[in-house]
Amino acid sequence: MGATDVEIERALAAVTATLNDQRLEEFDPGRVQEIVTEALGGEEKLRVDPGGGLHDETGTRVGAVRRSPSGEWITERQNDAAERSDTAIPVASEQQSKLGSLLGKLKPGS
C-alpha cells in the first residue's frame, strides 16, 4: 500500500525539521531518504531523488525539498493533479556545486 496524505505530510515535516536542526549546507538525498523512511516507521513508501523530489510508489512526485534564499530548508507538497507535476526537479551540476562551495568559503564570516 502506498503512502497516505498524512504520511506524506509527516515525512515532509520531519525532513524540514531535521535538515534545519542539523543545519545541513547541501542536499544529501541519502540522508533525506533516511529521514523519510524513519518518519514512515521504517517503510520505504516514498523515494527521494537527487534533485529533491519525493515520489510515491507510482513514481509521481508528491513533494519537494529545497533551500530558500535565506538558507532555510523547506518542503512543499506537490499537487499531483497539476499540469507537468511529473516533471523532474533540476539538479545543480557538479561544477555549479563546487563553485557555490568555493564562493561560500570566500564570504566574510565563513
C-alpha positions as CSV (number, residue, x, y, z in Angstrom):
1,M,0.0,0.0,0.0
2,G,1.2,3.5,-0.9
3,A,1.8,6.5,1.4
4,T,-1.3,8.3,2.6
5,D,-1.7,12.0,2.6
6,V,-1.0,12.1,6.4
7,E,2.2,10.0,5.9
8,I,3.4,12.3,3.1
9,E,2.8,15.4,5.3
10,R,4.6,13.6,8.3
11,A,7.6,12.8,6.1
12,L,7.8,16.4,4.7
13,A,7.6,17.9,8.3
14,A,10.3,15.5,9.5
15,V,12.6,16.5,6.6
16,T,12.1,20.2,7.2
17,A,12.7,19.9,11.0
18,T,15.7,17.6,10.8
19,L,17.5,19.4,8.0
20,N,17.1,22.8,9.7
21,D,18.0,21.4,13.1
22,Q,21.2,19.8,11.7
23,R,21.9,22.9,9.7
24,L,23.0,20.9,6.6
25,E,24.6,23.0,4.0
26,E,24.0,20.8,0.9
27,F,21.2,18.5,-0.1
28,D,22.1,14.9,0.6
29,P,19.5,12.5,-1.0
30,G,20.7,9.5,1.1
31,R,20.3,11.4,4.4
32,V,16.9,12.7,3.3
33,Q,15.8,9.2,2.3
34,E,16.8,8.0,5.8
35,I,14.7,10.8,7.4
36,V,11.7,10.0,5.2
37,T,11.9,6.2,5.9
38,E,12.2,6.8,9.6
39,A,9.2,9.1,9.6
40,L,7.2,6.3,8.0
41,G,8.0,3.7,10.6
42,G,10.9,2.2,8.6
43,E,8.9,1.6,5.4
44,E,10.1,3.0,2.1
45,K,6.8,4.2,0.9
46,L,8.4,7.3,-0.6
47,R,11.6,7.7,-2.6
48,V,13.8,10.7,-2.7
49,D,15.5,11.7,-5.9
50,P,18.8,13.6,-6.3
51,G,17.0,16.8,-7.2
52,G,14.9,17.0,-4.0
53,G,11.8,15.3,-5.3
54,L,9.7,12.9,-3.1
55,H,7.9,10.2,-5.2
56,D,5.2,7.7,-4.3
57,E,5.2,4.1,-5.4
58,T,3.9,5.0,-8.9
59,G,6.8,7.5,-9.4
60,T,4.5,10.6,-9.1
61,R,6.3,13.5,-7.4
62,V,4.3,14.2,-4.3
63,G,6.7,16.6,-2.5
64,A,9.8,18.6,-3.0
65,V,12.7,19.7,-0.7
66,R,14.7,22.8,-1.4
67,R,16.7,25.5,0.3
68,S,15.3,29.0,0.5
69,P,17.4,32.1,-0.5
70,S,17.8,32.7,3.3
71,G,19.3,29.3,3.8
72,E,16.4,27.5,5.4
73,W,15.3,24.1,4.2
74,I,11.7,24.0,3.2
75,T,9.4,21.3,1.8
76,E,6.4,21.6,-0.4
77,R,3.6,19.3,-1.1
78,Q,3.2,18.8,-4.9
79,N,-0.2,18.9,-6.5
80,D,-0.2,15.6,-8.4
81,A,-3.2,16.9,-10.4
82,A,-1.3,19.9,-11.7
83,E,-0.1,20.1,-15.3
84,R,3.5,18.8,-15.5
85,S,3.5,17.6,-11.9
86,D,5.7,14.7,-13.0
87,T,8.5,16.9,-14.4
88,A,11.8,16.3,-12.8
89,I,13.3,18.9,-10.5
90,P,16.6,20.1,-12.0
91,V,19.8,19.1,-10.2
92,A,22.7,21.6,-9.9
93,S,25.7,20.4,-11.9
94,E,28.8,19.3,-10.1
95,Q,30.6,22.4,-11.4
96,Q,27.9,24.7,-10.0
97,S,28.1,22.9,-6.7
98,K,31.8,23.3,-6.5
99,L,31.6,27.0,-7.5
100,G,29.0,27.6,-4.8
101,S,31.1,25.9,-2.2
102,L,34.2,27.9,-3.1
103,L,32.2,31.2,-3.1
104,G,30.8,30.3,0.3
105,K,34.3,30.0,1.6
106,L,35.1,33.5,0.4
107,K,32.2,35.1,2.2
108,P,33.1,37.1,5.4
109,G,32.4,35.1,8.5
110,S,32.7,31.7,6.7
